[in-house]
Amino acid sequence: MSAADATARPDWPRRLLAGLCAILLAAMMALTVADVTGRYLLARPVTGATELTELLLVAVIFAGLPAVALDDGHVAVDLVTARLPDRVQPWRRAAISLVTVGLLAVVAWRLWLHAGQIAGYGAVTNALRLPVAPAARLAALATAASVPITLAVALRDLRRAR
């Protein structure tokens, strides 16, 4: 990233999301330690630890998605494309970002519909009876928030291509 990119984009949204993910990961770690300690040392595991861990994992993954999009840090395998000429690279990155925008939009839409379905029949976790729909709504909203961010990355790459 160039100095112009760094000054043109505020860093606080990514830092806020990274901080939120760090808190969620720490909570997941503390829950796991408490569950393992309780299970093996006290013969009293934490009730619902597995489902709480699952919900925390959903929150970490989907809260982190916009942060990854802000950093343009998606996983990429470029065994072939790295050998393309430099003048082609911005076009390639922009094309991939545009495809990613479409895929993220479809995933967000389908997650939102799925959240509506599970809210409609009142899905809850097994042990703690926590509603599942809010986690699905969080996933849909975080994925939807990643769409304009990824589109901005694509437009940035297109501007560089010219």
C-alpha positions in Angstrom: 0.0 0.0 0.0 1.3 3.4 -0.9 1.5 6.4 1.4 -1.4 8.0 -0.6 -3.6 5.0 0.1 -2.8 5.0 3.8 -3.7 8.7 4.1 -6.8 8.5 1.9 -8.4 5.7 4.1 -9.1 6.1 7.8 -7.7 3.3 9.8 -10.2 3.4 12.7 -12.9 1.0 11.2 -10.3 -1.7 10.7 -8.8 -1.2 14.1 -12.3 -1.2 15.7 -13.2 -4.5 14.0 -9.8 -6.0 14.8 -10.3 -5.1 18.5 -13.7 -6.6 18.5 -12.4 -9.8 17.0 -9.6 -9.9 19.6 -12.1 -9.6 22.4 -14.3 -12.3 20.9 -11.2 -14.6 20.5 -10.1 -13.9 24.1 -13.6 -14.8 25.3 -13.6 -18.0 23.2 -10.2 -18.9 24.6 -11.3 -18.2 28.2 -14.4 -20.2 27.7 -12.4 -23.2 26.4 -9.9 -23.0 29.3 -12.8 -22.9 31.8 -14.5 -25.8 30.1 -11.4 -28.0 29.9 -10.4 -27.1 33.5 -13.9 -27.8 34.7 -14.3 -31.0 32.7 -11.0 -32.6 33.7 -10.1 -31.1 37.1 -13.5 -30.5 38.6 -15.7 -33.0 36.7 -18.0 -30.1 35.9 -17.8 -28.8 32.4 -19.3 -25.4 31.4 -22.8 -26.1 30.3 -23.3 -25.1 26.6 -19.6 -24.4 26.1 -19.7 -26.0 22.6 -22.6 -23.9 21.4 -21.2 -20.7 22.9 -17.9 -21.5 21.2 -19.7 -22.0 17.9 -21.6 -18.7 18.2 -18.4 -16.9 19.2 -16.6 -18.4 16.2 -19.4 -17.2 13.8 -19.0 -13.7 15.4 -15.2 -13.7 15.0 -15.3 -14.9 11.4 -18.0 -12.5 10.2 -17.0 -9.5 12.2 -13.5 -10.0 10.8 -14.7 -10.1 7.2 -15.1 -6.4 6.7 -11.7 -5.8 8.3 -10.1 -8.3 5.8 -11.9 -6.5 3.0 -10.6 -3.1 4.2 -7.1 -4.5 4.1 -7.7 -6.3 0.8 -6.3 -9.3 2.8 -8.3 -12.2 1.3 -6.4 -15.4 0.8 -5.1 -15.7 -2.7 -3.2 -18.4 -4.5 -1.3 -16.8 -7.4 0.9 -19.6 -8.8 0.0 -18.6 -12.4 -1.1 -15.0 -12.1 2.1 -13.8 -10.3 3.9 -14.4 -13.6 1.6 -12.1 -15.6 3.2 -8.8 -16.7 3.0 -5.9 -14.2 0.7 -3.9 -16.4 -1.9 -6.7 -16.2 -1.9 -7.0 -12.4 -4.2 -4.1 -11.6 -6.7 -5.4 -14.1 -6.5 -8.9 -12.7 -6.9 -7.6 -9.1 -9.9 -5.4 -10.1 -11.5 -8.3 -12.0 -11.1 -10.6 -9.0 -12.4 -7.9 -6.6 -15.5 -7.5 -8.9 -16.2 -11.2 -8.9 -15.7 -11.2 -5.1 -18.3 -8.3 -4.8 -20.8 -10.4 -6.7 -20.1 -13.5 -4.6 -20.3 -11.6 -1.3 -23.6 -10.0 -2.3 -25.1 -13.4 -3.1 -23.8 -14.9 0.1 -25.2 -11.9 2.2 -28.6 -12.2 0.5 -28.8 -15.9 1.1 -27.6 -15.6 4.7 -30.3 -12.9 5.3 -33.0 -15.2 3.8 -31.7 -18.1 5.9 -31.8 -16.0 9.0 -35.4 -15.1 8.3 -36.2 -18.8 8.0 -34.6 -19.8 11.2 -36.1 -16.9 13.0 -39.5 -18.0 11.6 -39.3 -21.4 13.2 -37.6 -20.1 16.3 -34.3 -22.1 16.1 -32.4 -22.2 19.3 -29.2 -23.9 20.6 -29.7 -27.3 22.3 -28.4 -26.7 25.8 -28.8 -23.0 26.5 -31.8 -22.4 24.2 -30.1 -19.3 22.7 -31.7 -18.0 19.5 -29.7 -18.7 16.4 -31.2 -16.1 14.1 -29.3 -13.1 15.6 -26.0 -14.8 14.7 -27.2 -15.5 11.2 -28.3 -11.8 10.9 -24.9 -10.7 12.1 -23.3 -12.9 9.4 -25.5 -11.5 6.7 -24.9 -7.9 7.8 -21.2 -8.3 8.1 -21.0 -9.9 4.6 -23.2 -7.1 3.2 -20.9 -4.5 4.8 -18.0 -6.2 3.0 -19.6 -5.7 -0.4 -19.1 -1.9 -0.8 -15.6 -2.2 0.8 -14.5 -4.8 -1.8 -16.1 -2.7 -4.5 -14.0 0.3 -3.4 -10.9 -1.9 -3.6 -11.9 -2.9 -7.2 -12.4 0.7 -8.2 -9.0 1.6 -6.6 -7.4 -1.1 -8.7 -9.2 0.0 -11.9 -7.9 3.6 -11.3 -4.4 2.2 -10.9 -4.8 0.3 -14.2 -5.1 3.4 -16.3 
